[in-house]
Each structure stands twice: as C-alpha cells, then as structure tokens.
Amino acid sequence: MPVVDGVFTPRLPLTLAEQHVDFPAVDATIVGRRREVERAALGPARAVAAGVAWFGLPSMASVARLEVALDLGLRRTVRLGAAQVRREVRDLRAAAAAEAREVPDAGRYPELARLGLAGILEFIRRRARDAAHAVAAAAAAAAAAGDDETVRVAVALQAAARTLHNQVLELVGEALNLGRTAAALEMSRPPQFAMRSEQLDKGTCDPCIRLHGEVVEVGSASYFDYLPPAGCLGGGRCRGLVVFADGPEQVRGPETPPGPQPDLAPIPPVRFPERRAA
C-alpha cells in the first residue's frame, strides 16, 4: 500500500523526476477531490432521479445543475493538477541546475503552444455534460423497471448515486492528469519527456504494471495515448500519473549508469483494453 498515514513507500525505485513528486499530496488530492466532487453533485443527481421517477423524465434544468456541479468540481481538479506540475518541474530544474546539467532546448516543440489550459477546461466541461446525462439515463432505466412510485423513486435514486460515483471515479483522475498536462504545455520551456508512473496504485493491474516507466515525448500522439487511465483495467480507480522531465536520464531508473544516455527506445503499439466501470 503506497501511502499509509501520510507516509509514502514507493512500489519501485524512484526516477529523478519522480523524486520531485509529492506522492502523498497527490494521493490526498485524488481521494479528496473524488469525495468533494461526488458530494457536490449528489444533490443534483438525486433531483434528476426524482424527476425521472415522478414524471418519467428528468427536467433539463436538473440535468444542467448536475452538469455544472461536476464541471466546477473537475475544473478545480484540473487546476490542482496544473499547480502540482509547475512545482514539480520547478524543483526538478532547480536540482538539475545545481548539478550543472544542461536542459534540452524545447524550441523544437512550438506546436505545444497550441494546447493549453483553456482547451482542456472546455474538454472537461463536455465530459461533465456527458456524465450528467449518463446519470440521468441510468436513473431513467432503473425507474422504468419499478412497479410503483415508491419503488421507482428508490431504484432511481440508487442508480443515480451509483452512476455518479463511477463517473466521478473516472473523471477525477483524468482531470488531474489533464491539468498536469496543461501546466507542462503552457510553460515557456515545456519539459521534453513524460513518464507514466504507477507508484500510487494500491492494487496495480497487469497493463499498468507494464505501462509503468514508459517514456514519451510531451505533446506527441503517443503522449495522449499513454495518458492515465488509458489501458487500466480498473478504469477510474487508476491512480497513474504522468511525470515530466527535461532529459531521459531524469526518467530512467536509479540503476542507469551516469553519463550520456542512449536514445529512448521506440514505444511498441499497445492495444488498450476497454475500461471497466469502477
């Protein structure tokens, strides 16, 4: 169990880049944001379910309130993830400068400027809308099977709460990693490399074990393909993080010999399994 009573025990030896990640704080963010987002959205979700049970369909106003509650909570998660990465990359670069290491020129990646926090927040807004409609659809399907009004209300509320819980589990980790991505992409000198880190997972699935340590260039197509929770059998339960670095030596294991590093090995194609509901 990686984090117990605020004490973090790495599952695997930490790379240089991972040494600047506050894993207990990230874990607390994931747990706390899941709880807060679900708590804020549960009231609107119940209103959606009650409308379905009583009138046969939810009001658009109730679905909209649920969407807004999810969007606001996930936006905060995005910003928290962005703040974490700014701090991590700052500390990593400060340590690298102290050791007189050269930082690769990121001028070869001008296309990264086209992706930023505003676009990611818009994407999250759409994800919140889809999640709100998923809650409404689940409540409607459950209510349709009820024999009387009391049963319809009970099963609709239960379905809405269960679907909301699964949606929040899925979205908080995604929002956090997208916030981390936004911070890296909007830096005046973006980090060149990113590593998928599975240090926080308590019960890591086989695909995530294989994906731990995979290194990609920031902003590349492979970067977004490998962004957690892609590939995780646990879907929203995945606590994988993307960790940033300026050079390959910062995302290779501590057993790697010092000195010039070889080119990064090409990443083989990976067929990510369908995510299962948490």
C-alpha positions, 0 to 999 in steps of 0.5 A: 500500500503506497501511502499509509498515514501520510507516509509514502513507500514507493512500489519501485525505485524512484526516477529523478523526476519522480523524486520531485513528486509529492506522492502523498499530496497527490494521493490526498488530492485524488481521494479528496477531490473524488469525495468533494466532487461526488458530494457536490453533485449528489444533490443534483443527481438525486433531483434528476432521479426524482424527476425521472421517477415522478414524471418519467423524465428528468427536467433539463434544468436538473440535468444542467445543475448536475452538469455544472456541479461536476464541471466546477468540481473537475475544473478545480481538479484540473487546476490542482493538477496544473499547480502540482506540475509547475512545482514539480518541474520547478524543483526538478530544474532547480536540482538539475541546475545545481548539478550543472546539467544542461536542459534540452532546448524545447524550441523544437516543440512550438506546436505545444503552444497550441494546447493549453489550459483553456482547451482542456477546461472546455474538454472537461466541461463536455465530459461533465455534460456527458456524465450528467446525462449518463446519470440521468439515463441510468436513473431513467432505466432503473425507474422504468423497471419499478412497479410503483412510485415508491419503488421507482423513486428508490431504484432511481435514486440508487442508480443515480448515486451509483452512476455518479460515483463511477463517473466521478471515479473516472473523471477525477483522475483524468482531470488531474492528469489533464491539468498536469498536462496543461501546466507542462504545455503552457510553460515557456520551456515545456519539459521534453519527456513524460513518464507514466508512473504507477507508484500510487496504485494500491492494487496495480493491474497487469497493463499498468504494471507494464505501462509503468516507466514508459517514456514519451515525448510531451505533446506527441500522439503517443503522449495522449495515448499513454495518458492515465487511465488509458489501458487500466483495467480498473478504469477510474480507480487508476491512480497513474500519473504522468511525470515530466522531465527535461532529459531521459536520464531524469526518467530512467531508473536509479540503476542507469549508469551516469553519463550520456544516455542512449536514445529512448527506445521506440514505444511498441503499439499497445492495444488498450483494453476497454475500461471497466466501470469502477 
